[in-house]
Amino acid sequence: MIKGFTRFLQSPGEHLKSLFGPQDAPAGGPVLRIIPRDEHPVSRQLFSDAALKVLYRLHNAGFEAFLVGGCIRDALLGRMPKDFDVATNATPEEVRGLFRNSRIIGRRFRIVHVRFGREVIEVTTFRGKPGDDHGDHIAQQSDDGMLLRDNVWGDIEEDALRRDFTINALYYNIADFSIHDFADGVRDIDARTLRLIGDPATRYREDPVRMLRAVRFAAKLDFGLASATEAPIEELAPLLLQVPPARLFDEVLKLFMGGHGVETFHLLREYGLFAMLFPEADEAFAELPWAEGLIEQALASTDKRVQEERPVTPAFLFAALLWGPVQLRQRDYEREEDMPPIPALQAASQRVVSRQLQHVSIPKRFSLPMRDIWDLQQRLPSRRGKRAFQTRDHPRFRAAYDFLLLREAAGEIAPGLGDWWTAFQQADEHEQRRLLGKVDADPAGTPAPRKRRRRRRRKPRNPSDDT
């Protein structure tokens, strides 16, 4: 079995063709295909122990239990599954009753999280189609077609056709280890095509975040978008403005911190989605030739760290995404209001962040370090006396130093300062003194002294004014 699975990983497309043949789907639309265990390569050895515990407990309690979506898709693509989602005919309350280590979350979509240490298994009840007899507390839709609440339960067939993409409508049955394919998802995996289930425009209006998911999956899986799936995106992109900023924050992390950020960024720009998430950053590209390159550099660095399984922080990424707008605002404050650089930077940061929060939320645990990274860009050129040591000892110094290197690589500032700080960090005490002496001897090694404002003279006091 292991040898057969290894051969499947080397060329999954050819093996899927051999399983299903080249014939097209019936004219009436996709039909259910049940693929028995001996005809597919997906083994329980690929699943986490936590996922198996949830599946078997549901099954043994008399409920249907399936692994669904991305984990089955990835297994068929020869990737190691990571996220395990379970679908069942048990209601959230029934699931909660089976697992003491669980809790029901969400109002828009009620789901159950079953926690095993750091691993969380998401359990959803089969969803059905909302009807006129369902009250707003169960199913609710906006005038634009967006689903505001969707807690109508159904059967597995209804649930499959409510899912977004065909490649995610794949179910692994723990009862007999078969795969249920409700929407020709296996053929789309073979063709490396991302296709929405149902009418794309309607599905995007139901949940505009599906446009972001389409881009994310296309970048992550290296799939092409089906023409009908792709066609409405640019026109419907403004629907993202209706999505709560807190939800879009979570989506941005998935878009840019999954290891495929550069390609995702390019697709977001191509379909007009990036401007809906970061409008000021998108506007800055026209005025600052380095702004787009800076974001690409930051995303490339993030992708590399993710692939090397090194930690990444949203603060650094948001610092790069919004640095262009901050620089434009700072320049305006300095020119139009004659503000010194540091107050101008602080005022610009405040204004840019305030506007950004209307589109994508940035929690304070990330926005405060982000602003520290920006503030330190003013301090890094100042290296005389004790300033270099004070800057080096700042808790955000390393992130600010990395950000400085990105600015140089993107062409915003001339190279040189980054090399100095690289040498200073690596040097011993004697070499550090030599580097500091070099700064003192070089008039260009530190910023020009700040221009002092002329003080207004106070009018002489006239004693007669007191009478």
C-alpha positions as CSV (number, residue, x, y, z in Angstrom):
1,M,0.0,0.0,0.0
2,I,2.8,2.4,0.8
3,K,4.5,1.8,-2.5
4,G,1.3,2.4,-4.4
5,F,0.7,5.6,-2.5
6,T,4.3,6.8,-3.3
7,R,3.6,6.2,-7.0
8,F,0.3,8.2,-6.7
9,L,2.2,11.2,-5.1
10,Q,4.6,11.3,-8.1
11,S,1.8,11.7,-10.6
12,P,-1.7,12.1,-9.0
13,G,-3.3,13.3,-12.2
14,E,-2.5,10.2,-14.2
15,H,-3.8,7.9,-11.4
16,L,-7.0,9.9,-11.1
17,K,-7.6,9.6,-14.9
18,S,-7.2,5.9,-14.7
19,L,-9.8,5.8,-11.9
20,F,-12.5,7.8,-13.6
21,G,-11.7,7.9,-17.3
22,P,-11.9,10.9,-19.6
23,Q,-15.6,11.0,-20.1
24,D,-17.4,14.2,-19.3
25,A,-20.1,14.6,-16.6
26,P,-23.7,13.9,-17.6
27,A,-25.7,16.6,-19.2
28,G,-27.9,17.0,-16.1
29,G,-24.9,18.1,-14.0
30,P,-22.5,16.5,-11.6
31,V,-23.7,13.3,-9.9
32,L,-22.4,11.5,-6.8
33,R,-19.4,9.3,-7.3
34,I,-18.5,7.0,-4.4
35,I,-14.9,5.9,-4.6
36,P,-14.3,2.7,-2.6
37,R,-11.2,2.4,-0.4
38,D,-9.3,0.1,-2.8
39,E,-9.6,2.7,-5.6
40,H,-8.1,5.8,-3.9
41,P,-4.9,6.5,-2.1
42,V,-6.2,8.4,1.0
43,S,-5.2,6.5,4.1
44,R,-6.1,7.0,7.8
45,Q,-2.4,7.2,8.4
46,L,-2.5,10.7,6.9
47,F,-5.0,11.9,9.5
48,S,-4.3,13.3,13.0
49,D,-5.2,11.2,16.0
50,A,-7.5,14.0,17.1
51,A,-9.5,13.9,13.9
52,L,-9.8,10.2,14.1
53,K,-11.1,10.4,17.7
54,V,-13.8,12.8,16.7
55,L,-14.8,10.7,13.7
56,Y,-15.0,7.5,15.6
57,R,-16.9,8.9,18.5
58,L,-19.5,10.4,16.3
59,H,-19.8,7.2,14.3
60,N,-20.0,5.0,17.4
61,A,-22.8,7.3,18.7
62,G,-24.9,6.6,15.6
63,F,-24.1,9.7,13.6
64,E,-22.7,10.1,10.1
65,A,-19.1,11.3,10.3
66,F,-17.0,12.5,7.3
67,L,-13.7,14.3,6.9
68,V,-14.4,17.0,4.4
69,G,-12.7,19.7,2.2
70,G,-9.1,20.7,2.2
71,C,-7.6,17.7,3.9
72,I,-9.1,15.3,1.3
73,R,-8.2,17.6,-1.5
74,D,-4.6,17.9,-0.3
75,A,-4.3,14.1,0.2
76,L,-5.4,13.6,-3.4
77,L,-2.9,16.2,-4.6
78,G,-0.1,14.3,-2.8
79,R,0.3,17.0,-0.1
80,M,0.3,16.2,3.6
81,P,-3.0,17.2,5.1
82,K,-2.9,19.7,7.9
83,D,-6.3,21.1,8.7
84,F,-9.0,18.5,9.5
85,D,-12.7,19.5,9.3
86,V,-15.5,17.1,10.2
87,A,-19.0,17.2,8.8
88,T,-21.8,15.3,10.5
89,N,-25.6,15.0,10.8
90,A,-25.3,15.7,14.5
91,T,-26.5,19.1,15.6
92,P,-24.0,21.5,17.4
93,E,-25.7,20.7,20.7
94,E,-25.4,16.9,20.1
95,V,-21.7,17.3,19.2
96,R,-21.2,19.4,22.3
97,G,-22.8,16.6,24.4
98,L,-20.3,14.1,23.1
99,F,-17.2,16.1,23.7
100,R,-16.5,17.8,27.0
101,N,-13.5,19.5,25.4
102,S,-15.6,21.4,22.9
103,R,-17.5,24.6,22.6
104,I,-20.0,26.1,20.2
105,I,-18.9,29.2,18.4
106,G,-20.3,31.7,15.9
107,R,-23.8,33.1,15.3
108,R,-23.6,33.5,11.5
109,F,-22.6,29.8,11.1
110,R,-22.8,27.8,14.3
111,I,-20.0,25.3,14.5
112,V,-18.2,23.3,17.2
113,H,-14.5,23.4,18.1
114,V,-13.2,20.3,19.7
115,R,-9.8,21.0,21.3
116,F,-7.1,18.4,21.8
117,G,-4.2,20.4,23.4
118,R,-3.1,22.9,20.7
119,E,-5.0,21.1,17.9
120,V,-8.6,22.1,17.1
121,I,-11.0,20.0,15.1
122,E,-13.8,22.0,13.5
123,V,-17.1,20.1,13.4
124,T,-20.0,21.4,11.2
125,T,-23.5,20.1,10.9
126,F,-24.7,19.3,7.3
127,R,-26.3,22.5,6.0
128,G,-29.5,22.7,4.0
129,K,-31.1,25.3,1.8
130,P,-32.9,28.2,3.6
131,G,-36.6,28.4,3.0
132,D,-39.3,31.0,3.5
133,D,-40.5,29.2,6.6
134,H,-37.2,29.8,8.4
135,G,-37.1,32.8,10.8
136,D,-34.3,35.4,10.8
137,H,-32.8,33.7,13.9
138,I,-32.1,30.7,11.7
139,A,-31.5,32.1,8.2
140,Q,-31.1,35.7,7.1
141,Q,-30.0,37.4,3.9
142,S,-29.2,41.0,3.1
143,D,-30.8,43.0,0.3
144,D,-27.5,42.4,-1.7
145,G,-27.8,38.7,-1.3
146,M,-25.2,38.3,1.5
147,L,-25.9,35.5,4.0
148,L,-26.1,37.1,7.4
149,R,-27.1,33.9,9.2
150,D,-27.2,30.4,8.0
151,N,-28.1,27.7,10.5
152,V,-30.4,25.5,8.4
153,W,-29.6,21.8,8.8
154,G,-29.9,19.4,5.9
155,D,-28.4,16.1,4.6
156,I,-25.0,15.4,3.1
157,E,-26.1,16.1,-0.5
158,E,-27.4,19.5,0.4
159,D,-24.3,20.2,2.4
160,A,-22.0,19.3,-0.5
161,L,-23.7,21.7,-2.9
162,R,-23.6,24.5,-0.3
163,R,-19.8,24.4,-0.2
164,D,-17.8,26.8,-2.3
165,F,-15.6,25.0,-4.7
166,T,-15.9,21.6,-6.3
167,I,-12.5,20.5,-5.0
168,N,-13.7,21.1,-1.4
169,A,-16.9,19.0,-1.8
170,L,-15.1,15.8,-1.2
171,Y,-16.1,13.7,1.8
172,Y,-14.2,10.8,3.4
173,N,-16.5,8.4,5.1
174,I,-15.1,6.9,8.3
175,A,-17.7,4.0,8.1
176,D,-16.2,2.4,5.0
177,F,-13.2,4.6,4.1
178,S,-14.8,5.6,0.8
179,I,-14.6,9.1,-0.8
180,H,-17.9,10.8,-1.8
181,D,-17.5,13.2,-4.7
182,F,-20.6,15.3,-5.2
183,A,-19.5,18.0,-7.7
184,D,-16.8,16.4,-9.9
185,G,-14.2,17.7,-7.6
186,V,-11.8,14.9,-8.4
187,R,-11.8,15.7,-12.1
188,D,-11.2,19.4,-11.3
189,I,-8.2,18.3,-9.2
190,D,-6.9,16.3,-12.1
191,A,-7.4,19.4,-14.4
192,R,-5.9,21.7,-11.7
193,T,-9.0,23.9,-12.1
194,L,-10.7,25.9,-9.3
195,R,-14.5,26.0,-10.0
196,L,-17.3,27.4,-7.9
197,I,-20.4,25.3,-7.3
198,G,-23.5,27.0,-8.6
199,D,-23.8,30.4,-10.2
200,P,-20.5,32.3,-9.4
201,A,-22.1,35.8,-9.1
202,T,-24.8,34.5,-6.7
203,R,-22.2,32.7,-4.6
204,Y,-20.0,35.7,-4.4
205,R,-22.9,37.9,-3.3
206,E,-23.8,35.3,-0.6
207,D,-20.3,35.6,0.8
208,P,-17.9,38.1,-0.9
209,V,-15.0,36.5,1.0
210,R,-15.3,33.6,-1.5
211,M,-13.4,35.9,-3.9
212,L,-10.5,36.0,-1.6
213,R,-10.7,32.3,-1.1
214,A,-10.6,31.8,-4.8
215,V,-7.4,33.8,-5.1
216,R,-5.8,32.1,-2.1
217,F,-6.5,28.6,-3.4
218,A,-5.3,29.5,-6.9
219,A,-2.0,30.7,-5.5
220,K,-1.6,28.0,-2.9
221,L,-2.4,25.1,-5.2
222,D,-1.1,26.6,-8.5
223,F,-4.6,26.1,-10.0
224,G,-6.2,28.1,-12.8
225,L,-9.7,29.7,-12.2
226,A,-12.5,28.4,-14.4
227,S,-13.6,31.1,-16.7
228,A,-17.1,31.4,-15.1
229,T,-15.5,31.5,-11.7
230,E,-13.1,34.2,-12.7
231,A,-15.4,36.4,-14.8
232,P,-17.5,38.3,-12.0
233,I,-14.6,38.9,-9.6
234,E,-13.4,42.3,-10.7
235,E,-17.0,43.7,-11.0
236,L,-18.1,42.3,-7.6
237,A,-14.9,43.2,-5.7
238,P,-16.5,46.2,-4.0
239,L,-18.8,43.8,-2.1
240,L,-15.8,43.2,0.2
241,L,-16.5,46.7,1.6
242,Q,-19.6,45.1,3.3
243,V,-17.6,42.5,5.1
244,P,-16.7,43.2,8.8
245,P,-13.1,44.4,9.2
246,A,-12.4,41.9,11.9
247,R,-13.3,39.0,9.6
248,L,-11.1,40.5,6.9
249,F,-8.2,40.6,9.3
250,D,-8.4,36.8,9.6
251,E,-8.6,36.5,5.8
252,V,-5.6,38.7,5.3
253,L,-3.5,36.5,7.5
254,K,-4.6,33.4,5.5
255,L,-3.8,35.3,2.2
256,F,-0.3,36.5,3.1
257,M,1.0,34.2,5.8
258,G,0.4,30.8,4.2
259,G,3.7,30.6,2.3
260,H,2.4,31.9,-1.1
261,G,2.1,35.6,-0.3
262,V,3.8,37.0,-3.4
263,E,1.6,35.1,-5.9
264,T,-1.5,35.9,-3.8
265,F,-0.6,39.6,-3.9
266,H,-0.2,39.6,-7.7
267,L,-3.6,37.9,-8.1
268,L,-5.3,40.3,-5.7
269,R,-3.9,43.2,-7.7
270,E,-5.0,41.6,-11.0
271,Y,-8.6,41.2,-9.9
272,G,-9.0,44.5,-8.1
273,L,-9.3,42.9,-4.7
274,F,-6.2,44.5,-3.1
275,A,-7.7,48.0,-3.4
276,M,-10.7,46.9,-1.4
277,L,-8.5,45.6,1.5
278,F,-5.8,48.3,1.5
279,P,-7.1,51.3,-0.4
280,E,-4.3,53.8,0.6
281,A,-1.6,51.3,-0.2
282,D,-3.1,50.8,-3.6
283,E,-3.2,54.5,-4.2
284,A,0.4,54.9,-3.1
285,F,1.7,52.7,-5.9
286,A,1.0,55.4,-8.5
287,E,3.1,58.0,-6.6
288,L,5.9,55.9,-5.0
289,P,7.8,53.7,-7.5
290,W,9.3,51.6,-4.6
291,A,6.1,51.0,-2.7
292,E,5.0,47.8,-4.6
293,G,8.5,46.4,-4.5
294,L,8.7,46.9,-0.8
295,I,5.5,44.8,-0.2
296,E,6.8,42.1,-2.6
297,Q,10.1,42.0,-0.7
298,A,8.2,41.7,2.6
299,L,6.0,38.9,1.3
300,A,8.9,37.1,-0.2
301,S,10.7,37.2,3.2
302,T,7.5,36.0,4.9
303,D,7.1,33.1,2.4
304,K,10.6,32.0,3.0
305,R,10.2,32.0,6.7
306,V,7.0,30.0,6.5
307,Q,8.6,27.4,4.3
308,E,11.5,27.2,6.7
309,E,9.0,26.9,9.6
310,R,10.4,30.0,11.3
311,P,8.1,32.4,13.1
312,V,6.4,35.3,11.3
313,T,4.5,38.2,12.8
314,P,1.6,40.2,11.2
315,A,3.1,43.4,12.6
316,F,6.0,43.3,10.2
317,L,3.8,42.5,7.3
318,F,1.3,45.3,8.0
319,A,4.2,47.7,8.5
320,A,5.3,47.0,4.9
321,L,1.7,47.1,3.5
322,L,1.1,50.6,5.0
323,W,4.5,52.2,4.8
324,G,3.9,53.8,1.5
325,P,0.8,55.7,2.6
326,V,2.5,56.7,5.8
327,Q,5.4,58.2,3.9
328,L,3.0,60.2,1.6
329,R,1.1,61.5,4.6
330,Q,4.4,62.4,6.4
331,R,5.6,64.3,3.4
332,D,2.4,66.3,3.3
333,Y,2.6,67.2,6.9
334,E,6.2,68.3,6.6
335,R,5.6,70.4,3.5
336,E,2.1,71.8,4.1
337,E,2.1,72.2,7.9
338,D,5.9,72.7,8.4
339,M,6.0,69.8,10.9
340,P,9.3,68.3,12.0
341,P,9.9,64.7,10.8
342,I,9.1,62.8,14.0
343,P,5.8,64.5,14.8
344,A,4.9,64.3,11.1
345,L,5.6,60.6,11.1
346,Q,3.5,60.1,14.2
347,A,0.6,62.1,12.8
348,A,0.8,60.3,9.5
349,S,0.8,56.9,11.2
350,Q,-2.3,57.8,13.2
351,R,-4.2,58.9,10.2
352,V,-3.3,55.9,8.0
353,V,-4.1,53.4,10.7
354,S,-7.4,55.1,11.5
355,R,-8.5,54.8,7.8
356,Q,-7.2,51.3,7.5
357,L,-9.2,50.1,10.4
358,Q,-12.4,50.9,8.4
359,H,-11.4,48.1,6.0
360,V,-9.2,45.6,7.8
361,S,-8.9,45.5,11.6
362,I,-5.4,45.4,13.1
363,P,-5.5,44.4,16.7
364,K,-3.4,46.5,19.1
365,R,-1.0,43.6,19.8
366,F,0.1,44.0,16.2
367,S,-0.5,47.7,15.5
368,L,1.6,48.9,18.4
369,P,4.7,46.9,17.3
370,M,4.1,48.0,13.7
371,R,4.3,51.7,14.8
372,D,7.4,51.0,16.7
373,I,9.0,49.6,13.5
374,W,8.0,52.8,11.8
375,D,9.3,55.1,14.6
376,L,12.6,53.4,14.6
377,Q,13.2,54.2,11.0
378,Q,13.8,57.8,12.2
379,R,16.3,56.6,14.9
380,L,18.4,54.2,12.8
381,P,20.3,57.0,11.0
382,S,21.1,58.7,14.3
383,R,24.2,56.8,15.6
384,R,26.3,59.3,17.4
385,G,27.2,59.0,21.1
386,K,25.1,56.5,23.0
387,R,22.2,56.6,20.4
388,A,23.5,53.5,18.5
389,F,23.5,51.4,21.7
390,Q,20.1,52.7,22.8
391,T,18.6,51.9,19.4
392,R,20.2,48.5,19.3
393,D,18.7,47.6,22.7
394,H,15.2,48.6,21.7
395,P,12.8,45.6,21.9
396,R,11.8,46.1,18.2
397,F,15.3,46.8,16.9
398,R,15.6,43.5,15.0
399,A,12.3,44.0,13.2
400,A,13.1,47.6,12.4
401,Y,16.6,46.6,11.1
402,D,15.0,43.9,8.9
403,F,12.5,46.6,7.7
404,L,15.4,48.9,6.9
405,L,17.0,46.3,4.7
406,L,13.8,45.8,2.8
407,R,13.6,49.6,2.2
408,E,17.1,49.5,0.7
409,A,16.4,46.5,-1.4
410,A,13.2,48.1,-2.8
411,G,15.1,51.2,-3.7
412,E,13.3,53.6,-1.3
413,I,16.6,54.7,0.2
414,A,20.2,54.3,-0.9
415,P,22.1,51.3,0.5
416,G,24.8,51.7,3.2
417,L,23.0,52.2,6.5
418,G,21.9,48.6,6.6
419,D,25.5,47.4,6.1
420,W,26.6,49.7,9.0
421,W,24.0,48.2,11.3
422,T,24.9,44.7,10.2
423,A,28.5,45.3,11.0
424,F,27.7,47.0,14.3
425,Q,25.6,44.1,15.6
426,Q,28.4,41.6,14.7
427,A,31.3,43.6,16.0
428,D,33.2,43.4,19.3
429,E,33.6,46.4,21.5
430,H,36.8,47.6,19.7
431,E,35.2,47.4,16.3
432,Q,32.0,49.1,17.5
433,R,34.1,52.1,18.7
434,R,35.7,52.2,15.3
435,L,32.4,52.2,13.5
436,L,31.0,54.9,15.8
437,G,34.2,57.0,15.1
438,K,33.6,56.6,11.4
439,V,30.1,58.0,11.8
440,D,31.5,61.0,13.8
441,A,34.0,61.7,11.0
442,D,31.5,61.5,8.2
443,P,29.1,64.5,8.0
444,A,26.9,62.4,5.8
445,G,26.7,59.6,8.3
446,T,23.9,61.2,10.4
447,P,20.8,63.3,9.4
448,A,21.1,67.0,9.1
449,P,20.3,68.9,12.3
450,R,16.6,69.6,12.7
451,K,15.6,73.0,11.6
452,R,14.5,75.0,14.7
453,R,11.3,77.0,14.5
454,R,11.7,80.7,15.1
455,R,10.1,81.7,18.4
456,R,7.6,84.5,18.4
457,R,8.5,87.4,20.6
458,R,6.1,88.1,23.3
459,K,4.6,91.6,23.3
460,P,5.9,93.8,26.1
461,R,3.4,94.0,28.8
462,N,1.7,97.4,29.2
463,P,0.9,98.2,32.9
464,S,-2.1,100.2,31.8
465,D,-3.8,97.0,30.6
466,D,-4.2,96.0,34.3
467,T,-6.3,99.0,35.1
